[in-house]
Amino acid sequence: MDKRVVIFLLVFVAGSVAGVVGYSSARITTFEECENSWLVRTITYSDYADYVPDAVEKKCVLWSGRSFTKQIAQELTSDQKRAVEIVTAHLSFPTTVAEVNELGCSGCFSITLQRDDNQHQFTITLEDWKIVH
């Protein structure tokens, strides 16, 4: 076989493999997808002796260099759970609660949510158990 044909085939195969890996890695958008992917490079587990705010429980890194983290879930009070239920009831997409802050009055909360599909974070405020626009 001609030397140029062999070089062409090697470059073509390498480019095809790189394209498949790049396309597959671009489709991964959540920690769970990263954790279950065949493109995982490392998964790091963190263990904390005491409570650390915004602590990372797990970190998943793909061969492409993209990384995703999973935060340690904080336990919500019954009022905080009620507030989260109110703000998420009207949403048409899955979210993860990033932060719940109680404000100065009864039924007043600032809740930060993160979309599960694109990691966009947004905040919704409640006053007297009603969403404020």
C-alpha positions in Angstrom: 0.0 0.0 0.0 1.2 3.5 -0.8 2.7 5.4 2.1 0.4 8.4 1.6 -2.7 6.2 1.8 -1.6 4.8 5.1 -0.9 8.2 6.5 -4.3 9.4 5.3 -6.1 6.5 6.9 -4.3 7.0 10.2 -5.1 10.7 10.2 -8.7 10.0 9.2 -9.2 7.4 12.0 -7.6 9.6 14.6 -9.8 12.6 13.6 -12.9 10.4 13.7 -12.1 9.2 17.2 -11.4 12.7 18.3 -14.7 13.9 16.8 -16.7 11.1 18.5 -15.1 11.8 21.9 -15.6 15.6 21.5 -19.2 15.2 20.4 -20.0 12.7 23.2 -18.4 14.9 25.9 -20.3 18.0 24.6 -23.6 16.2 25.2 -22.8 15.7 28.9 -24.4 18.5 31.0 -24.9 17.2 34.5 -22.9 15.5 37.2 -25.0 12.4 36.9 -24.3 12.1 33.2 -20.6 12.6 33.8 -20.5 10.0 36.5 -22.2 7.4 34.2 -20.2 8.3 31.1 -17.5 6.2 29.4 -15.5 9.4 29.0 -14.8 9.8 32.8 -11.2 10.5 33.6 -11.5 10.8 37.4 -14.1 10.9 40.1 -13.0 12.5 43.4 -14.8 11.9 46.6 -14.5 14.4 49.5 -15.0 13.6 53.2 -15.4 16.4 55.7 -15.3 15.9 59.5 -17.4 19.1 60.1 -20.0 20.9 58.2 -18.4 23.1 55.5 -20.7 25.6 53.6 -20.8 24.9 49.8 -18.7 21.8 50.3 -18.2 19.5 47.3 -19.1 15.9 47.8 -17.9 14.6 44.5 -16.1 15.9 41.4 -16.2 14.3 38.0 -13.7 15.1 35.3 -14.0 14.1 31.7 -11.0 13.3 29.4 -11.9 16.5 27.5 -11.1 18.5 30.7 -14.7 19.5 31.5 -15.7 19.0 35.2 -18.9 18.7 37.2 -19.4 18.9 40.9 -22.0 17.6 43.3 -22.5 19.7 46.4 -23.3 18.2 49.8 -27.0 18.5 50.4 -28.1 20.6 53.4 -31.1 19.5 55.4 -34.0 21.9 55.0 -36.5 22.9 57.7 -40.2 22.3 57.1 -40.7 26.0 56.3 -37.8 25.9 53.8 -39.2 22.8 52.2 -42.7 24.4 51.9 -41.0 27.5 50.2 -39.1 25.3 47.7 -42.4 23.4 46.9 -44.1 26.8 46.2 -41.4 28.2 43.9 -40.9 24.9 41.9 -44.6 24.1 41.5 -44.9 26.2 38.3 -41.6 25.2 36.7 -41.7 23.0 33.6 -38.1 21.8 33.9 -36.1 19.9 36.6 -34.0 21.9 39.0 -31.7 21.5 42.0 -31.9 23.7 45.1 -28.7 25.6 45.3 -29.5 27.8 48.3 -32.4 28.8 50.6 -32.2 32.0 52.6 -34.8 33.1 55.1 -35.6 36.8 54.9 -36.8 39.0 57.8 -40.6 38.2 57.7 -42.8 35.1 58.1 -43.0 33.2 54.7 -40.2 35.3 53.2 -37.4 33.4 51.4 -34.9 33.9 48.7 -34.4 30.6 46.9 -31.6 30.0 44.3 -32.3 27.1 41.9 -30.1 25.5 39.2 -31.6 24.1 36.1 -30.5 20.4 35.7 -30.3 20.7 31.9 -28.0 23.7 31.4 -26.7 24.6 35.0 -28.2 28.1 34.7 -28.8 29.5 38.2 -31.7 31.9 39.1 -33.3 33.2 42.2 -37.0 33.4 43.2 -38.2 35.5 46.1 -41.2 34.7 48.3 -43.0 37.2 50.5 -45.8 36.0 52.8 -45.6 32.6 50.9 -46.2 34.3 47.5 -43.8 34.6 44.6 -42.7 38.2 44.1 -42.1 39.4 40.5 
